Every structure is written in C-alpha cells, then in structure tokens.
Amino acid sequence: MHSTDLPEALEYVLNRPGMADLGPGPRMNILSRAEIDHTLERVGVPHDVTELIRALLLLWNDHHDAAHAIVQDCETPDGNLIHAILHRREPDYSNARYWFHRVGAHACFAHLARQVEHFLTAEENPSLLHELVKKGQWDPEAVISACQRVSKDRHQVAERVTLQKIQEIETRALLHHLLTSEM
C-alpha cells in the first residue's frame, strides 16, 4: 500500500499495528510524542517543514491536541491541509470543510488522486472512486462526506476500512510532498 518511498524511520512511524481510525482514536500501539520527536531527529527532515511533519505524525499517532497546537497558526496550504485532516478526524466535519476550503487546490492532490485511483481500481470499488476522484481531481469534500456517512452507520465496516486505507495514502502523499517540495 506504500504510495511513495519514505525514509525508513518515517515508515516505522506509519506502520504501527492497526490503522489510524477515521475518528480521533486513541488506538493501541501508537508512538509517544517523545518517540516521534526522536524519529524526526534521526531522519533529518528539512528544517522549514519539520513542524508540519511533526504535526502530521502526531495526528497519525492520535496526538490531536499536540498536532492542533502546531497547525492552528500555520496559514500555509500545507498547514491548512493538516488542520483540515485533523478536524475531519475529530470529527468536526463543518470545521474540516472550512479548512479544506482554505487549502484550495493543494500541490499533492494530483498525486493523491492518482494513488487513490490506483488503489480503488485494484479494490474494484468504482463507486467510491467516482465519488472521491472526479475527472482525475481529488475531492476532499467528498472524503468528508464519505467519512460522515460511515460514522453514522457502524455496519459499513468494509467502506470504513477502505477509507482508513485512503487516509493512509493521503498521509503518505502529504509526507512525500513535504519532504520533496521546494519551500
């Protein structure tokens, strides 16, 4: 399911047993904030994106308040995107929509759309593909709606798991973007 090549230490952070929930968690086997900080020191991420990567990894490991403290005053498209994902997982769907609106057409959305298209084609899920990727464009609003739909119906286990996998693809795409983009 790896949509990008990430440094081994970041793979370790992402590949914890159990997938990140669509909601706030917490789940078992998350890393502590100290372990995440130690990982970032070992990876040596570019200084200008360290805090954004820290926020994304904290969010992935269900440290929502710590992640929010980092992104709440970050008025960049990258910061707004992490902020939007955080509120989607909270779940505060209207606030997530607000922050996704502030993101606009993010630089990682094209890559994300391709990765999700590949994944959902392999999963033979054309209906969700057409919902989330419209004319080759990633639709974060549709992701919010899908997450909201499965949160209301606990019987939609298969779609919940699929959305959790898409959330991982989204996290990986954003990490790859942060590590490779010129700031």
C-alpha positions in Angstrom: 0.0 0.0 0.0 3.0 2.3 0.0 2.3 5.1 -2.3 5.7 6.7 -2.0 9.1 5.9 -0.9 9.6 7.5 2.5 12.7 7.3 4.8 12.7 4.0 6.9 12.2 5.9 10.2 9.1 7.5 8.9 7.8 4.1 7.6 8.3 2.9 11.2 6.1 5.7 12.5 3.4 5.0 9.9 3.5 1.2 10.0 2.2 0.8 13.5 -0.1 -2.2 14.1 -3.7 -1.2 13.4 -4.8 1.5 11.1 -5.5 5.1 12.2 -9.2 5.4 12.8 -11.3 7.9 10.8 -12.1 9.4 14.2 -9.9 10.7 17.0 -8.8 7.3 18.5 -6.8 6.6 20.5 -5.8 3.2 19.3 -3.3 0.8 20.6 0.4 0.8 19.5 0.8 4.5 18.9 4.1 6.2 19.4 4.6 8.7 22.1 5.4 12.3 21.3 8.9 11.8 22.5 9.4 8.8 20.2 8.1 10.9 17.3 10.5 13.7 18.1 13.4 11.2 18.3 12.4 9.8 14.9 12.4 13.3 13.4 15.8 14.0 14.7 17.1 10.7 13.1 15.5 11.4 9.8 16.9 14.9 9.5 13.9 16.4 7.7 14.3 19.8 6.1 14.1 22.5 8.8 11.4 24.5 7.1 8.9 21.6 7.2 9.9 19.9 10.5 7.0 21.3 12.4 4.5 20.3 9.7 5.8 16.8 9.5 5.8 16.6 13.3 2.1 17.7 13.3 1.2 15.1 10.7 3.0 12.3 12.5 1.4 13.4 15.8 -2.0 13.3 14.2 -1.3 9.9 12.7 -0.5 8.7 16.2 -3.7 10.2 17.7 -2.0 13.1 19.5 -4.7 15.5 18.2 -4.1 18.4 20.7 -0.4 18.5 20.1 -0.9 18.4 16.3 -3.5 21.1 16.6 -1.2 23.4 18.6 1.3 23.2 15.7 -1.1 23.9 12.8 -3.6 26.3 14.3 -1.5 29.3 13.5 0.1 27.9 10.3 -1.5 29.8 7.4 0.1 27.9 4.6 -1.6 25.4 2.2 0.3 22.6 3.9 -0.6 23.7 7.4 -4.2 24.3 6.4 -4.3 20.8 4.9 -3.1 19.1 8.0 -5.5 21.3 10.0 -8.4 20.1 7.8 -7.5 16.4 8.1 -7.3 16.9 11.9 -10.8 18.3 12.1 -12.1 15.6 9.8 -10.8 13.0 12.2 -12.0 14.9 15.3 -14.8 14.6 13.9 -15.8 18.2 13.3 -16.9 18.0 9.6 -18.0 21.6 9.2 -14.7 22.9 10.5 -12.9 20.4 8.3 -14.8 21.8 5.3 -13.8 25.3 6.3 -10.1 24.3 6.4 -10.2 22.3 3.2 -11.8 25.4 1.5 -8.8 27.4 2.7 -6.4 24.8 1.3 -7.7 25.2 -2.3 -6.1 23.0 -4.9 -3.1 21.7 -3.0 0.0 20.6 -4.8 -0.2 17.0 -3.5 -3.8 16.5 -4.7 -2.9 15.3 -8.2 -0.5 12.7 -6.8 -3.1 11.7 -4.2 -5.9 11.3 -6.8 -3.6 9.0 -8.9 -2.7 6.9 -5.8 -6.4 6.6 -4.7 -7.5 5.8 -8.2 -4.9 3.0 -8.4 -5.9 1.7 -5.0 -9.7 1.8 -5.6 -9.3 0.3 -9.1 -7.4 -2.6 -7.5 -10.0 -2.9 -4.8 -12.7 -3.0 -7.6 -14.6 -0.1 -6.0 -15.6 2.1 -8.9 -18.5 3.8 -7.0 -16.2 5.2 -4.2 -13.6 6.0 -6.9 -16.1 8.2 -8.8 -17.2 9.8 -5.5 -13.7 10.8 -4.4 -11.9 11.4 -7.7 -13.9 13.4 -10.2 -12.4 13.9 -13.6 -9.0 13.0 -12.2 -9.2 15.6 -9.4 -9.1 14.8 -5.7 -12.3 15.9 -3.9 -11.6 16.4 -0.2 -15.2 17.5 0.3 -16.3 14.1 -0.9 -13.9 12.4 1.5 -15.5 14.3 4.4 -19.0 13.2 3.2 -17.9 9.6 3.0 -16.3 9.7 6.5 -19.5 11.3 7.8 -21.6 8.6 6.2 -19.7 5.7 7.7 -19.6 7.4 11.1 -23.4 7.3 11.1 -23.6 3.6 10.1 -21.3 1.3 12.1 -22.4 -1.6 9.7 -20.4 -0.1 6.9 -17.2 -1.9 8.0 -15.8 -2.5 4.6 -16.2 1.1 3.5 -14.7 2.3 6.8 -11.6 0.1 6.3 -11.3 1.4 2.7 -11.5 5.0 3.9 -8.9 4.2 6.6 -6.5 2.9 3.8 -7.3 6.0 1.8 -6.4 8.1 4.8 -3.1 6.4 5.0 -2.5 7.1 1.3 -3.4 10.8 2.0 -0.9 10.9 4.9 1.8 9.3 2.8 1.2 11.7 -0.2 1.4 14.7 2.1 4.6 13.5 3.8 6.1 12.9 0.4 5.1 16.4 -0.7 6.6 18.0 2.5 9.8 16.1 2.1 10.3 16.9 -1.6 8.8 20.3 -2.3 10.7 23.4 -2.5 9.6 25.8 0.2 
